[in-house]
Amino acid sequence: MENRILFIVNRKAGKGKIGKNVQKIENNFKKMNYNVTTKYTTKENNAKVIITNYQEPYDIVVACGGDGTLSEVVQGIRETKKNVAIGYIPMGTMNDFAKSMGMSFDKFDISNNINEYEVKHCDLGAFDDRIFNYSATFGMFSKASYSADSKYKNKFGKLVYWWLAAKELFDYQSYNVKAEFDEKVIEDDFVFGCISNSKYIGGMHLFKNESIEMDDGKFEVLFVRKPKNFFHTLKLALKVMNGNFKDEYIHYYQTSDLSVKSNSDIRWALDGEDGGNVNNVKLHNLNRAINYIVPKNKKKMYFSH
């Protein structure tokens, strides 16, 4: 009996050039004795809708797109409670999650070598009753992740994010936040908050501790207090970007559960997408809640978009 793959492709991924490679990827899967059904997505939440509406049985879903496409697939799998593994062809601009998981960036690797891949368990995050795959952030730099125009992302790539992020060094908002977790309480005016299950955020290798795992049941939690002035802002931004959290203005913790409260609405980003305005939220780590297939040699990385 053939193994069955549901192949979900974001047509806009990879600067819109992935379409010409789809047939080759399908043929590679077929040579490996997989039956492939391909579905295309171009609009928001469509990947999730495809998963929830698809009635035929399948063993693996392979997502081809960016972090947002993958997040939608994960939400669909969770909603339908399907016991299937997820493969990923990262074709986005930042591909934070793929870097953290040690996935291949060769668009043909998974279809050529899927029988040499292995299952990797991974945590998910619950944001009240919503699911996120790897990050929930607010404040400085968060808006850049979801406000960048796709037309400019396809043309200029990461430069668009960096330009928008740089502008926020001059114009940012602080939020009075009370965070509670593990019998700790921190309360202050913060310009950035990040609750993550990823070593990379916004293309930056923020969490470099070798002990950090994607299935350890813990979030990486980072809060940055409101700086004194522009030069202090720049100093703190450089520290965070380099994964240096040794500063009284930077709070870094690991925890499984926390609540974040504010007197005003906070605009969140979930997996780099707009998460809406929330002033009181509980976050919970769902330990080993999803399965991915990844190269056995996870250090073998490709960059051949």
N, C-alpha and C positions, 0 to 999 in steps of 0.2 A: 504493500500500500504506500502510495506517495505521501510525503509530508506536504502540508498545505501552508502557503504563505499568503497573507493579505498584505499587499504592497501599497502603501499610501505615499503619494508623491505630491509635494508642493511645487506647482509649476513655476513659481516665482523664485524658487531657491537657486543658489549658485548663479546669481545674476541672470536668472531666467534661462540658463543654458542646459539645465539638467534633462529637459525633454528629449534631446537627441541621443541621450545615453540610456533611456529607459528600456528600449528593446534589447540592448546588449545585456543589461542587468537581468532582465527577465530570462533571456536565453541562458545566461550563466547559471541561474537558479535551476532551470530545467535540466541542464547537464548534470547537476548535483542531485537529480531525482526529486525536485520540488515542483508541485503544482502551484502556479502563481496567478493570483487575481489582482489586477492593478486598479486602484482608484485614485483620482486626481482631486486635489483641493487647492483653492485659490483664495478663499475668503475666511474670515475669522470664525473659529469654532467648527469649521466644516470637517476637520479631521475627527473631532469628537463625535459629530453627527454620523459620519461614515461608520465608525466603530459601533455606535449604539444601534444603528439601523441594519447593520449587516447580519443576516440570519444564517448564512452558511458556516459550517464548522471550519476552523483553521487552527494551526498549531503555533504559528509565529506571526506576529505583525512586524513588518519592517517599515519604519518611517524614514522618509527622505525629505529633509528640510532643515529649518533652524530650530533653536530652543523652543520657540513658541509652538511649532508643529508637533514636536515631541511631547510637550506638556499637554496638548490637546489629546494626543493618543493615550497618554497615561490616564488622563481623566476619563476617557471613554472606557478603557480597560477596567478601571476601578468601578465605574458606574454599572457596567454589565457583569462584573464579578467573574470575568473570563479567566481561566487558568492558562494563560499563554505567556510566552516570553516575548520581549521586544528587542528587535534589532534596529540599528540606527545608522543611517548614512548622513553624517553632519554636513550640511550645505549652507548653514547660516553665516552671519557676519562674525559673531563672537564664539559660538560653540563652546560655551563654558562647561556645560555638563559633559560633553564628549571628551574634553581634555581631562577632566577630573576622573573619568572612568577608564581612561587609557584606550579609547576607541580609535579605530583606524580612520584616517581622513582620506584614504584612497576610496573613491566612489565605487570601485569595483571589488574591493577586498572582501566584503561580506558575501557577495554572490559567488566569488571564486573559491572562497575558503570556509563557507558556513559550517561544513562538517568538522572543521578544526576549531570552531568556536566553543566556548563553554558558558554555562549559566552563571551569572553573578547576581546575588541578591542585593537589593538596594532599599534604603529607607525612603519614605515619602514624608511630606509635611501636611498637616491639617491646619488650615487657617479658618477657625470656626468650622463651618460645614463645607468649606471648599478645600480642594486638594491642590498642592503645588509640588512640583517635581524636585526643585533644588534650591529655590531662593525666594524670600519675601523681604523686600527692602523698602525704605522710605527716606525722604530727604534728598540731600545733595547727590547728584549723579543718577538718581533713580529715574527721574523723568526722561533723561536722555534715552533710556532703554526702550521706551514705548512711544516716544514722540517723534523719533526720527522717521522721515518720509521714506517709504520703501523705494521710491524712484531714486533718491539720492543714496540710499544704502547700497543699491545695486551698482550704482556708478562709482561711488567713492569708498564703499566698504567701511572699515573701522574709523576712518577719518571723520565721518559724520558724527559718530558717537563721541569721539574725543573732542570735537569742536563744541558740541552741545554741553558736554561735561565741563569743558574749560570755561564756558560762559557762566556756569553756576558758581565758579569761584568768586565772581564779582556780585552775583545776585542769588542769594539762597535764603531759605526760610528755616527758622528753628522751631522746634515743637517742645512744649513742656510735657515730658513723658514720665510715667511711673511704670517701671517694669518689675514684675515679681516672679521669682523662680527659686526653687531649692531653698526656701526659707530666707532668701535674700530679697532686698528691695533697693532699687536704685531709682532716683528721681532727680531730674535736671532738665535743662534746655539742651536738646540734641539737634544736630544738623544732619546726622546720618544714622540710620539703623539698618542692621542686616541680620536676618535669621536664615542660616544657610546649611545645606547639605551638599556643598560643593567646594572644591579647593580654589576654583576660579570664579570670579564675579566681574562682569563688565570687561572681560578679556584680561583681567589682572590676576596674577597668582597671589591672592591675599592670604590664604591659609596654607602655610608651608610645613607645618608640623607633620613629621613623617608618621606619627601615631594616628593621624586623622584617617578614618575609614568611612566609606559611604554606607556601611551597614552596621555601624556601632551603636545605633539608637540615640545618638546625640546630635543636636544642632551646634553649629558654630555661631555664637551670638556676639555681635559687634555694635557698640554704640559710640558715637563721637560727639563730645560736648561742644557747645557753641564757642568758637574761637574768639580771641580778643580783638583781632583786626585782620586785614587782608594777608599780611605776611605770616601771621600765626595760622591762618586758614591754609595757606600754601604749604607751610611746614607740616601741618597735620595730614594734609592730603598726600604729600610725598611719603610720609611714614606709613600711612595705611596702604598706599599703592605698593609699597615694598614689603608689606607683611610685618612691619615693625610696630607692635602694639604697646611698647613700653613707654607709656606717657600717661600722666594723670588725667589728661583729657580724653583718653581712649579706654573704653571698658571692653574687655574680651572675656567671654565665658563659654563653657560647654554645658548644655542642659537638654533634657528631653521635653520639658513642658515650661511654658511661660505665658504670662499675660502682659499685654501692653495697653496702657490706658493714657488718654490725653483729654484735656478740657476742650480741645478743638479737633476738627476732622483732620486726619492724616491721609494723604494720598499715597497709597501703596503700589508697588510693582510686584507681581507674582510671576516668577520665571521670565522676567523682563517685559511682561505685558501689563497693561493698566489694570490694577486690582481695585480701583475705586476708592472712595473716601470712607474711612473707618476711624472711630475714636476709641473703640474698646474691642480688643480681639484676644482670643486665646489660641495659642499655637501648640500643637502636639506632634511629637515625632512618631510616625508609624513605622516601627522597626521591621526591616526586611519585607516590606509590603509589596514590592514589585520585583519582577525578574527581568534582567537584560541578558542578551548574549553578546559576548565580547571576545576579542582575540585572546587566545591563551597566553601569548607573549604580549602583555599589555603595554610594554614599553616601546613596542614597534609602532611608531607614529608616521603617518603620511600626510603630506600637504600638497595634494595634486588636484585642486579644483579645476 
